[in-house]
């Protein structure tokens, strides 16, 4: 019997086990839980592991590595660190005493540049919080500090471009599995990939390019539309809010005014007055709600026409003078408190500058200038040139589904770093490409109200996707809901500084900037450059405190942090369903809700200028030839 057949048989048995447990417990609305697996003990010593694993052969490239036993609160791990040629840094942590046959590889945020071997969005998953997983991670082939001005400098090396785009994670997976086989005498029974932001892009890239690497993939707020997202989108949020003299137009003190008006008019569209919009697409913001009367002397509690024009453009997303939309959507109603801090430059401009050399092979100074960015179809064509390298928007997931793979996507509706409508557009495009029934057999999208970038916000930002993914992969139980929690928001401080340092904006510095950067187009210095932000961490890692407590960010650990105690919980149903209050029970409890429609008329395809960037058959393989990036496959 093949490994694939063994896995299918195991899934059937696990499904029966889970059903039996649910029948006994009566947990009709339970989020899926995978069956426990036996512990496998090592058959080799940690000190001899590197030499016995055949890493060069596994990776197809020279590998240098070392191994040592480390102590953690969850027990000992054999930690292997090393480099896959030419410069891919990796870490693999193997439990010494309680491995239960599962492997998880973690993605990283921003442009990566460091190794974060930890498990996110798994705070209720016992095998993850107990340290029962082999955990691996990569730096994507270069070293760098997230948020630094030269963050994208690695792109001057064409091989580092390839490693960042897709090669590093694949080779890390191959090396990790070789280490597992040598250490335990068997391959992982189940393999998972989990990441948020760029980690979400990496997750989708694995499913699209290397469909047999992982059985289950969790992709949060994926930066899949990498090229356009990191150019047009970030530049737009700065350009539309900057006067010719460089001053800002819409300031932070007006955001609560706009937000209050939106909530006042749209909160009850989902039948529950809770300060959140379950599906912001149902809310059409009317300028009359907030515009100051003509000639008003006091404009503190209203928006001037100039301020409203900025808000309208942020809701709309980037366009050119002819009205071509360069994104499938902008910032959503209800997200206003995530828009940024005080006067000054927000992170959008900095992102455009640091990303320009990565997005464009021939970047110029003009490409790094967010305020004067050329929002033109000609510039869009330039940006799309590396679509086949960096973007993870292929809708042909037949090989992944055929392998038995399962994919959970999730995105906060209040994300102002990566537009939520990108995930919606991709989900719809996969269903169109593969057919609804085929897509439903392996894909779910969960859109979470009030949640910012990879967590935080005023919604239900603490969510465990790994438990549901494991139940689907191992037991065949497709997720009918995720249960998300509202948790206390904590202030964010800069890495190395005190907790509660400079704030990026409302809510104590929302973690809604790109990959952990607070702030936004209203300005405000980004409070934490690349550390975890909010309840789940901007890289998808779970666990309080958001910046790791006094003294700076927490150090990555090869297990998940247990969830915080919830203030309230809410079921999150597969898109496009929303949670509707049943009229009975405590509105703060998930059991008081049932799935329902949002009233939004769904269309099969979202119309925007770059719609062709989401589809099948565009990804290319690259190599370095004569010192230049070169396509090796059409």
LOZA-492606 format. One line per 8 residues: number of its first residue (from 0); their letters; for each residue z, y, x of C-alpha. Coordinates in Angstrom, 2 decimals, always signed. Layout:
BEGIN
NUM) a) Z/Y/X | ...
This chain:
BEGIN
0) xxxxxxxx) +0.00/+0.00/+0.00 | -0.96/+3.44/+1.38 | +1.49/+6.30/+1.93 | -0.09/+8.16/-1.00 | +0.37/+5.12/-3.29 | +3.97/+4.75/-2.13 | +4.61/+8.39/-2.99 | +3.07/+7.97/-6.45
8) xxxxxxxx) +5.25/+4.94/-7.14 | +8.32/+6.81/-5.92 | +7.49/+9.73/-8.19 | +7.26/+7.45/-11.24 | +10.63/+5.90/-10.44 | +12.20/+9.30/-9.83 | +10.78/+10.60/-13.11 | +12.41/+7.76/-15.02
16) xxxxxxxx) +15.70/+8.45/-13.24 | +15.60/+12.14/-14.11 | +14.75/+11.42/-17.74 | +17.66/+9.03/-17.96 | +20.02/+11.63/-16.54 | +18.77/+14.28/-18.95 | +19.12/+11.92/-21.89 | +22.74/+11.22/-20.99
24) xxxxxxxx) +23.62/+14.86/-20.33 | +21.69/+16.31/-23.25 | +20.35/+19.00/-20.96 | +17.34/+19.81/-23.09 | +16.64/+23.05/-21.27 | +17.52/+21.87/-17.77 | +15.48/+23.08/-14.85 | +14.20/+19.94/-13.14
32) xxxxxxxx) +16.37/+18.21/-10.56 | +15.00/+15.66/-8.11 | +16.70/+12.31/-7.65 | +18.90/+11.79/-4.60 | +17.26/+10.01/-1.67 | +18.94/+7.75/+0.90 | +20.08/+9.18/+4.21 | +18.03/+8.12/+7.24
40) xxxxxxxx) +19.81/+8.16/+10.60 | +18.08/+8.96/+13.92 | +16.62/+6.16/+16.00 | +16.27/+8.33/+19.12 | +18.47/+10.72/+21.03 | +17.92/+14.46/+20.78 | +17.74/+14.85/+24.56 | +14.82/+12.42/+24.81
48) xxxxxxxx) +13.01/+13.53/+21.67 | +10.45/+15.93/+23.12 | +9.15/+13.40/+25.61 | +8.86/+10.66/+23.01 | +7.11/+12.58/+20.23 | +3.59/+12.94/+21.66 | +3.44/+16.61/+20.74 | +0.26/+17.47/+22.69
56) xxxxxxxx) -1.62/+14.76/+20.85 | -0.19/+15.77/+17.47 | -1.13/+19.43/+17.88 | -4.40/+18.90/+19.71 | -3.18/+21.53/+22.15 | -0.66/+21.72/+24.99 | +2.94/+21.95/+23.78 | +5.99/+22.93/+25.81
64) xxxxxxxx) +9.37/+22.35/+24.17 | +13.04/+21.66/+24.69 | +15.69/+20.08/+22.46 | +19.43/+20.55/+22.08 | +22.07/+19.64/+19.53 | +23.48/+22.66/+17.68 | +26.54/+22.88/+15.46 | +26.34/+24.57/+12.05
72) xxxxxxxx) +28.65/+24.77/+9.03 | +26.44/+22.07/+7.49 | +26.65/+19.67/+10.40 | +24.76/+19.07/+13.61 | +21.02/+19.53/+14.05 | +18.72/+18.53/+16.85 | +16.99/+21.86/+17.40 | +13.59/+21.78/+19.08
80) xxxxxxxx) +12.08/+25.07/+20.22 | +8.84/+25.56/+22.03 | +5.32/+26.91/+22.26 | +1.98/+25.53/+21.11 | -0.79/+26.87/+23.34 | -1.59/+29.53/+23.77 | +1.42/+31.38/+22.31 | +2.61/+29.90/+18.99
88) xxxxxxxx) +6.40/+29.90/+19.04 | +8.04/+27.29/+16.81 | +11.40/+25.84/+15.87 | +12.19/+22.52/+14.22 | +15.75/+21.66/+13.13 | +16.45/+17.99/+12.41 | +19.75/+16.94/+10.75 | +21.66/+14.48/+12.91
96) xxxxxxxx) +23.76/+12.81/+10.20 | +22.33/+13.46/+6.73 | +18.55/+13.69/+6.61 | +17.35/+12.68/+3.14 | +13.68/+12.29/+4.05 | +12.49/+15.78/+3.16 | +10.78/+18.37/+5.35 | +10.44/+22.08/+4.60
104) xxxxxxxx) +8.49/+24.67/+6.53 | +9.37/+28.31/+5.98 | +6.93/+31.19/+5.93 | +7.72/+34.62/+7.29 | +7.16/+38.17/+6.09 | +5.20/+41.18/+7.29 | +3.15/+40.34/+10.34 | +5.80/+37.86/+11.44
112) xxxxxxxx) +6.37/+37.97/+15.21 | +9.68/+36.09/+15.10 | +10.95/+32.68/+14.03 | +13.09/+32.37/+10.91 | +13.80/+28.70/+10.27 | +15.72/+28.94/+7.01 | +15.31/+27.94/+3.38 | +14.86/+30.59/+0.69
120) xxxxxxxx) +14.95/+30.57/-3.09 | +16.94/+27.35/-3.08 | +20.51/+28.46/-3.71 | +21.10/+25.84/-6.41 | +19.32/+23.01/-4.59 | +22.01/+20.71/-3.17 | +19.87/+19.03/-0.49 | +18.87/+22.49/+0.74
128) xxxxxxxx) +22.33/+24.08/+0.69 | +23.87/+20.96/+2.25 | +21.55/+20.89/+5.25 | +19.69/+17.70/+4.35 | +16.18/+19.01/+5.14 | +14.28/+19.04/+8.38 | +13.35/+22.73/+8.62 | +10.57/+24.28/+10.69
136) xxxxxxxx) +9.11/+27.74/+11.22 | +6.66/+29.60/+13.43 | +6.21/+33.14/+14.72 | +2.49/+32.89/+13.83 | +1.46/+33.11/+17.45 | +2.91/+36.38/+18.69 | +6.15/+38.24/+19.30 | +6.88/+41.57/+17.65
144) xxxxxxxx) +9.43/+43.54/+15.68 | +8.71/+43.94/+12.01 | +8.22/+47.59/+11.15 | +7.52/+48.79/+14.67 | +4.55/+51.16/+15.11 | +2.72/+48.63/+17.27 | +3.41/+45.70/+14.96 | -0.29/+44.92/+14.68
152) xxxxxxxx) -1.10/+45.26/+18.37 | -1.40/+41.49/+18.72 | -4.76/+41.70/+16.93 | -6.36/+42.91/+20.15 | -6.30/+39.24/+21.15 | -8.80/+37.33/+18.97 | -6.95/+34.03/+19.42 | -3.78/+35.62/+18.10
160) xxxxxxxx) -5.75/+36.75/+15.06 | -6.71/+33.14/+14.33 | -3.20/+31.87/+14.94 | -1.74/+34.50/+12.61 | -4.28/+33.91/+9.88 | -3.95/+30.14/+9.53 | -3.72/+28.07/+12.72 | -0.05/+28.54/+13.64
168) xxxxxxxx) +1.49/+27.12/+10.49 | -0.81/+24.12/+10.45 | -0.10/+23.16/+14.04 | +3.62/+23.75/+13.53 | +3.51/+21.31/+10.61 | +1.78/+18.69/+12.76 | +4.31/+19.11/+15.58 | +7.26/+19.01/+13.17
176) xxxxxxxx) +6.06/+15.78/+11.58 | +5.57/+14.20/+14.99 | +9.16/+15.10/+15.85 | +10.38/+13.65/+12.55 | +8.55/+10.40/+13.19 | +9.96/+10.09/+16.70 | +13.52/+11.06/+15.74 | +13.95/+9.02/+12.55
184) xxxxxxxx) +11.32/+6.33/+12.98 | +9.40/+7.42/+9.88 | +7.42/+10.32/+8.47 | +8.92/+12.69/+5.89 | +8.78/+11.19/+2.44 | +8.13/+14.63/+0.94 | +6.97/+17.81/+2.66 | +7.34/+21.35/+1.31
192) xxxxxxxx) +6.32/+24.88/+2.26 | +8.14/+27.92/+0.93 | +7.57/+31.59/+1.63 | +7.46/+35.05/+0.10 | +5.29/+38.09/+0.82 | +3.17/+37.15/+3.83 | +5.05/+33.86/+3.61 | +3.52/+33.50/+0.16
200) xxxxxxxx) +0.08/+34.11/+1.65 | +0.86/+31.48/+4.27 | +1.93/+29.06/+1.54 | -1.35/+29.47/-0.32 | -3.33/+29.29/+2.92 | -1.80/+25.89/+3.63 | -2.70/+24.58/+0.16 | -6.25/+25.92/+0.48
208) xxxxxxxx) -7.13/+25.12/+4.11 | -4.87/+22.14/+4.86 | -4.28/+20.43/+1.51 | -2.62/+17.35/+3.01 | +0.03/+19.17/+5.05 | +2.46/+19.61/+2.14 | +3.25/+17.89/-1.15 | +4.82/+20.97/-2.73
216) xxxxxxxx) +4.25/+24.67/-2.11 | +6.27/+27.65/-3.34 | +4.45/+30.98/-2.98 | +6.43/+34.11/-3.85 | +4.82/+37.55/-4.20 | +1.96/+36.28/-2.03 | +0.10/+38.79/+0.13 | -2.97/+36.65/-0.50
224) xxxxxxxx) -5.34/+39.61/-0.89 | -4.33/+40.57/+2.62 | -7.27/+42.79/+3.53 | -7.25/+45.13/+0.54 | -3.50/+44.99/-0.03 | -2.74/+46.22/+3.47 | -5.30/+49.01/+3.46 | -6.34/+50.49/+0.12
232) xxxxxxxx) -3.11/+49.67/-1.69 | -0.63/+51.04/+0.86 | -2.78/+54.07/+1.65 | -3.10/+54.94/-2.04 | +0.65/+55.13/-2.61 | +0.92/+57.73/+0.16 | -2.30/+59.67/-0.40 | -1.86/+60.37/-4.12
240) xxxxxxxx) +1.64/+61.75/-3.58 | +0.85/+64.12/-0.71 | -0.21/+67.76/-1.06 | -2.66/+69.32/+1.41 | +0.30/+70.87/+3.24 | +1.88/+67.43/+3.68 | +4.67/+67.89/+1.14 | +5.49/+65.26/-1.45
248) xxxxxxxx) +4.80/+65.78/-5.14 | +6.82/+63.25/-7.13 | +10.33/+63.05/-5.68 | +13.05/+60.45/-6.11 | +15.13/+62.55/-8.50 | +12.39/+62.35/-11.13 | +12.09/+58.56/-11.08 | +15.09/+57.94/-13.38
256) xxxxxxxx) +13.56/+60.40/-15.86 | +10.29/+58.50/-15.96 | +11.99/+55.11/-15.99 | +14.31/+56.06/-18.84 | +11.36/+57.20/-20.96 | +9.46/+53.98/-20.32 | +12.44/+51.81/-21.18 | +13.29/+53.88/-24.25
264) xxxxxxxx) +9.81/+53.38/-25.70 | +8.98/+49.84/-24.53 | +12.23/+47.93/-24.12 | +12.13/+46.39/-27.59 | +8.56/+45.13/-27.28 | +10.05/+41.77/-26.27 | +12.69/+41.87/-29.03 | +15.64/+42.36/-26.69
272) xxxxxxxx) +17.19/+45.69/-25.69 | +18.20/+44.89/-22.13 | +16.61/+47.60/-20.02 | +13.79/+45.30/-18.87 | +10.15/+44.78/-19.79 | +9.38/+41.08/-20.08 | +5.65/+41.79/-19.80 | +4.94/+45.36/-18.67
280) xxxxxxxx) +1.28/+45.00/-19.61 | +2.36/+45.47/-23.23 | +3.68/+48.96/-22.44 | +1.11/+51.77/-22.48 | +2.87/+54.78/-20.98 | +2.18/+58.02/-22.86 | +2.46/+61.21/-20.79 | +3.92/+62.95/-23.85
288) xxxxxxxx) +7.11/+60.95/-23.26 | +7.88/+62.82/-20.05 | +5.72/+65.94/-19.68 | +7.56/+69.25/-19.52 | +6.71/+71.75/-22.26 | +4.22/+74.43/-21.19 | +5.96/+77.19/-19.30 | +9.26/+75.32/-19.01
296) xxxxxxxx) +11.59/+76.94/-16.48 | +13.88/+73.92/-16.14 | +11.93/+70.80/-15.15 | +14.82/+68.63/-13.98 | +14.66/+66.32/-16.98 | +10.88/+66.12/-17.35 | +7.75/+65.72/-15.24 | +5.36/+68.52/-14.43
304) xxxxxxxx) +1.66/+67.89/-14.94 | +1.28/+67.50/-11.17 | +4.08/+64.92/-11.05 | +2.72/+62.99/-14.00 | -0.72/+62.85/-12.37 | +0.86/+61.03/-9.43 | +2.67/+58.57/-11.70 | -0.52/+57.87/-13.63
312) xxxxxxxx) -2.37/+57.11/-10.40 | +0.37/+54.76/-9.22 | +0.22/+52.85/-12.51 | -3.57/+52.73/-12.20 | -3.91/+51.62/-8.58 | -6.51/+52.74/-6.03 | -9.92/+53.97/-7.20 | -12.79/+55.99/-5.85
320) xxxxxxxx) -14.22/+59.17/-7.33 | -16.58/+57.12/-9.49 | -13.71/+55.14/-11.01 | -14.20/+51.86/-9.16 | -10.89/+50.00/-9.13 | -10.09/+48.57/-5.69 | -7.18/+46.42/-6.91 | -6.72/+44.30/-10.03
328) xxxxxxxx) -3.81/+46.54/-11.03 | -1.28/+49.09/-9.85 | +2.44/+49.45/-10.21 | +3.77/+48.29/-13.54 | +5.73/+50.20/-16.19 | +9.42/+49.52/-15.74 | +9.19/+49.47/-11.93 | +9.85/+53.20/-11.47
336) xxxxxxxx) +13.29/+52.81/-9.89 | +11.63/+50.75/-7.17 | +9.28/+53.57/-6.20 | +11.29/+54.98/-3.32 | +13.80/+57.42/-1.92 | +13.95/+61.08/-1.02 | +11.53/+63.59/+0.53 | +9.63/+62.50/+3.62
344) xxxxxxxx) +7.21/+59.77/+4.53 | +7.57/+56.38/+2.89 | +6.55/+53.07/+4.42 | +3.06/+53.04/+2.92 | +1.65/+55.29/+5.62 | +3.37/+53.34/+8.36 | +2.01/+50.10/+6.96 | -1.55/+51.41/+6.98
352) xxxxxxxx) -1.15/+52.45/+10.62 | +0.36/+49.16/+11.81 | -1.97/+47.01/+9.72 | -5.24/+48.78/+10.57 | -5.94/+46.82/+13.78 | -5.28/+43.56/+11.94 | -7.34/+44.35/+8.86 | -10.30/+45.79/+10.75
360) xxxxxxxx) -11.99/+44.49/+13.89 | -13.18/+48.01/+14.69 | -10.25/+50.14/+13.52 | -10.37/+53.87/+14.23 | -7.77/+56.61/+13.95 | -9.12/+57.45/+10.50 | -8.39/+53.92/+9.31 | -4.72/+54.42/+10.23
368) xxxxxxxx) -4.38/+57.73/+8.36 | -3.00/+56.95/+4.91 | -3.05/+60.55/+3.68 | -6.78/+60.97/+4.31 | -7.82/+57.37/+3.79 | -11.45/+56.92/+2.66 | -11.26/+55.36/-0.80 | -14.94/+54.44/-0.90
376) xxxxxxxx) -17.03/+51.36/-1.51 | -18.32/+51.65/+2.06 | -14.77/+51.40/+3.39 | -14.10/+48.50/+1.03 | -17.04/+46.65/+2.56 | -15.63/+47.22/+6.05 | -12.22/+45.95/+4.98 | -13.73/+42.86/+3.34
384) xxxxxxxx) -15.44/+41.80/+6.59 | -12.41/+39.71/+7.65 | -11.82/+38.36/+4.15 | -12.82/+34.88/+5.35 | -10.14/+34.96/+8.04 | -7.01/+36.49/+6.51 | -7.24/+36.18/+2.73 | -5.72/+33.25/+0.86
392) xxxxxxxx) -7.55/+33.69/-2.44 | -9.68/+30.55/-2.57 | -9.64/+29.16/-6.09 | -10.88/+25.71/-5.12 | -7.65/+23.73/-4.88 | -9.22/+20.39/-5.78 | -8.29/+18.74/-2.49 | -4.68/+19.90/-2.79
400) xxxxxxxx) -4.44/+18.68/-6.38 | -6.17/+15.42/-5.45 | -3.57/+14.85/-2.75 | -0.92/+15.10/-5.48 | +0.16/+18.58/-4.41 | +2.11/+20.90/-6.71 | +2.13/+24.69/-6.50 | +4.67/+27.11/-7.94
408) xxxxxxxx) +3.80/+30.80/-7.70 | +6.27/+33.53/-8.64 | +6.17/+37.31/-8.58 | +8.43/+40.15/-9.72 | +6.87/+42.47/-12.27 | +8.56/+45.43/-10.50 | +7.10/+44.63/-7.08 | +5.74/+47.83/-5.54
416) xxxxxxxx) +4.69/+46.30/-2.24 | +2.29/+43.63/-3.48 | +0.78/+44.38/-6.87 | +1.90/+41.77/-9.43 | -1.53/+41.71/-11.03 | -2.94/+40.10/-7.88 | -1.00/+36.95/-8.71 | -2.09/+37.13/-12.34
424) xxxxxxxx) -5.74/+37.59/-11.33 | -5.57/+34.65/-8.92 | -3.90/+32.37/-11.45 | -6.57/+33.14/-14.03 | -9.34/+32.64/-11.48 | -8.02/+29.19/-10.50 | -7.96/+28.17/-14.16 | -11.51/+29.43/-14.58
432) xxxxxxxx) -12.73/+27.64/-11.44 | -11.01/+24.31/-12.03 | -10.53/+24.26/-15.79 | -7.28/+24.94/-17.62 | -6.18/+21.31/-17.92 | -6.85/+20.54/-14.26 | -5.03/+23.70/-13.15 | -2.07/+22.96/-15.40
440) xxxxxxxx) -1.67/+19.57/-13.75 | -0.52/+21.15/-10.48 | -0.08/+24.94/-10.86 | +2.51/+27.20/-12.52 | +2.94/+30.98/-12.30 | +6.26/+32.64/-13.14 | +6.39/+36.43/-13.56 | +9.95/+37.75/-13.40
448) xxxxxxxx) +10.97/+40.94/-15.28 | +12.53/+43.80/-13.35 | +12.34/+42.09/-9.96 | +11.07/+43.92/-6.89 | +9.40/+42.59/-3.78 | +10.69/+39.05/-3.19 | +13.93/+39.88/-5.01 | +16.18/+42.78/-5.81
456) xxxxxxxx) +15.55/+45.34/-8.51 | +17.45/+45.50/-11.77 | +16.10/+42.23/-13.16 | +16.77/+38.56/-12.57 | +16.04/+38.38/-8.86 | +18.00/+35.29/-7.87 | +15.77/+32.31/-8.54 | +15.65/+28.76/-7.20
464) xxxxxxxx) +12.07/+27.53/-7.03 | +12.69/+24.59/-4.71 | +14.69/+22.51/-7.19 | +11.89/+22.78/-9.75 | +9.23/+22.06/-7.16 | +11.04/+18.94/-5.94 | +11.46/+17.64/-9.48 | +7.73/+18.09/-10.06
472) xxxxxxxx) +6.61/+16.56/-6.77 | +9.09/+13.70/-6.64 | +9.71/+12.99/-10.29 | +6.59/+14.18/-12.07 | +8.60/+16.64/-14.19 | +6.51/+19.80/-14.50 | +8.66/+22.93/-14.77 | +8.85/+24.33/-18.28
480) xxxxxxxx) +11.08/+27.16/-17.08 | +12.97/+28.56/-14.13 | +16.46/+29.92/-14.66 | +16.86/+33.25/-12.86 | +20.06/+35.21/-12.37 | +21.05/+38.84/-12.31 | +23.43/+39.41/-9.41 | +25.31/+42.43/-8.03
488) xxxxxxxx) +23.07/+44.69/-6.00 | +24.24/+45.48/-2.50 | +23.37/+48.41/-0.33 | +21.13/+47.79/+2.63 | +21.79/+48.86/+6.18 | +19.55/+48.86/+9.22 | +19.52/+45.82/+11.47 | +22.37/+46.08/+13.93
496) xxxxxxxx) +24.05/+48.74/+11.83 | +26.73/+48.72/+9.16 | +26.13/+47.26/+5.78 | +25.36/+50.03/+3.36 | +23.50/+52.21/+5.83 | +20.76/+54.68/+4.94 | +19.33/+53.95/+1.54 | +15.67/+53.76/+0.73
504) xxxxxxxx) +16.06/+54.81/-2.87 | +17.68/+53.92/-6.19 | +19.71/+50.75/-6.51 | +21.08/+51.28/-3.00 | +17.76/+50.98/-1.25 | +15.43/+48.64/-3.11 | +13.99/+45.77/-1.11 | +10.62/+46.67/-2.47
512) xxxxxxxx) +8.93/+48.01/+0.61 | +6.55/+45.77/+2.48 | +8.45/+42.69/+3.60 | +11.93/+44.11/+3.66 | +11.22/+47.78/+4.13 | +12.98/+49.88/+1.52 | +11.70/+53.21/+0.37 | +8.34/+53.97/-1.11
520) xxxxxxxx) +5.74/+56.67/-1.59 | +8.35/+59.18/-2.75 | +9.62/+59.03/+0.82 | +12.91/+58.01/+2.29 | +13.28/+56.22/+5.57 | +12.97/+52.48/+5.35 | +16.55/+51.26/+5.64 | +15.96/+47.87/+7.19
528) xxxxxxxx) +12.87/+46.98/+9.09 | +12.14/+43.42/+8.24 | +15.57/+42.02/+7.51 | +16.21/+40.25/+4.24 | +16.42/+42.64/+1.32 | +18.05/+42.17/-2.04 | +19.44/+39.05/-3.55 | +16.81/+36.72/-2.19
536) xxxxxxxx) +15.69/+38.48/+0.94 | +12.30/+40.07/+1.39 | +11.08/+37.06/+3.26 | +12.18/+34.79/+0.42 | +15.43/+33.70/+2.03 | +18.31/+33.46/-0.39 | +21.89/+34.39/-0.05 | +24.20/+37.36/+0.12
544) xxxxxxxx) +24.72/+39.78/+1.64 | +21.20/+41.23/+1.71 | +21.47/+42.50/+5.26 | +23.86/+39.83/+6.41 | +27.06/+41.84/+6.24 | +28.51/+44.34/+8.67 | +26.82/+44.36/+12.04 | +23.28/+43.68/+10.94
552) xxxxxxxx) +21.19/+40.88/+9.48 | +22.41/+37.34/+9.24 | +21.00/+34.85/+11.67 | +18.60/+32.28/+10.23 | +20.14/+28.89/+9.58 | +18.38/+25.60/+8.77 | +19.74/+25.43/+5.24 | +19.89/+27.56/+2.10
560) xxxxxxxx) +22.69/+29.94/+1.25 | +24.37/+29.08/-2.05 | +23.55/+31.48/-4.87 | +25.80/+34.37/-5.77 | +27.77/+34.20/-9.00 | +25.46/+35.41/-11.76 | +26.18/+38.41/-13.95 | +23.62/+37.09/-16.43
568) xxxxxxxx) +20.92/+34.44/-16.53 | +17.50/+34.29/-18.16 | +14.86/+31.60/-18.52 | +11.54/+32.51/-16.92 | +8.73/+30.67/-18.66 | +5.30/+29.89/-17.22 | +2.89/+32.80/-17.53 | +1.89/+34.17/-19.98
576) xxxxxxxx) +4.96/+33.18/-22.02 | +8.01/+35.43/-22.03 | +11.65/+34.83/-22.93 | +12.50/+36.00/-26.44 | +16.08/+36.27/-27.64 | +16.74/+33.71/-30.35 | +19.11/+35.97/-32.23 | +22.02/+33.63/-31.61
584) xxxxxxxx) +24.36/+33.31/-28.67 | +25.27/+35.48/-25.72 | +22.23/+37.50/-24.57 | +23.53/+37.13/-21.01 | +23.05/+33.35/-21.12 | +19.73/+31.61/-20.55 | +20.34/+29.20/-23.42 | +20.05/+32.05/-25.93
592) xxxxxxxx) +16.31/+32.42/-25.34 | +13.14/+30.61/-26.31 | +9.55/+30.96/-25.11 | +7.23/+33.28/-26.98 | +4.15/+35.43/-26.64 | +4.15/+38.98/-25.30 | +1.50/+40.29/-27.65 | -0.85/+41.01/-24.76
600) xxxxxxxx) -4.40/+39.84/-25.38 | -5.31/+37.69/-22.41 | -8.76/+37.97/-20.87 | -10.24/+35.28/-18.66 | -11.31/+37.60/-15.86 | -9.82/+40.88/-14.66 | -12.54/+43.43/-14.00 | -12.23/+45.27/-10.68
608) xxxxxxxx) -14.53/+46.12/-7.79 | -13.29/+43.34/-5.51 | -13.13/+40.56/-8.10 | -15.52/+38.55/-5.94 | -12.83/+38.31/-3.25 | -10.99/+35.83/-5.46 | -13.06/+32.67/-5.68 | -14.15/+29.51/-3.88
616) xxxxxxxx) -16.01/+28.86/-0.66 | -15.41/+32.02/+1.36 | -12.92/+30.87/+4.00 | -14.36/+30.36/+7.47 | -13.20/+28.66/+10.65 | -13.03/+30.87/+13.71 | -12.97/+30.47/+17.47 | -12.95/+32.77/+20.49
624) xxxxxxxx) -16.33/+32.95/+22.20 | -16.93/+35.22/+25.20 | -13.67/+36.97/+24.41 | -14.71/+37.79/+20.84 | -13.76/+36.46/+17.42 | -16.57/+34.16/+16.31 | -17.25/+32.14/+13.17 | -17.61/+28.42/+13.82
632) xx) -18.40/+27.44/+10.23 | -20.30/+29.24/+7.48
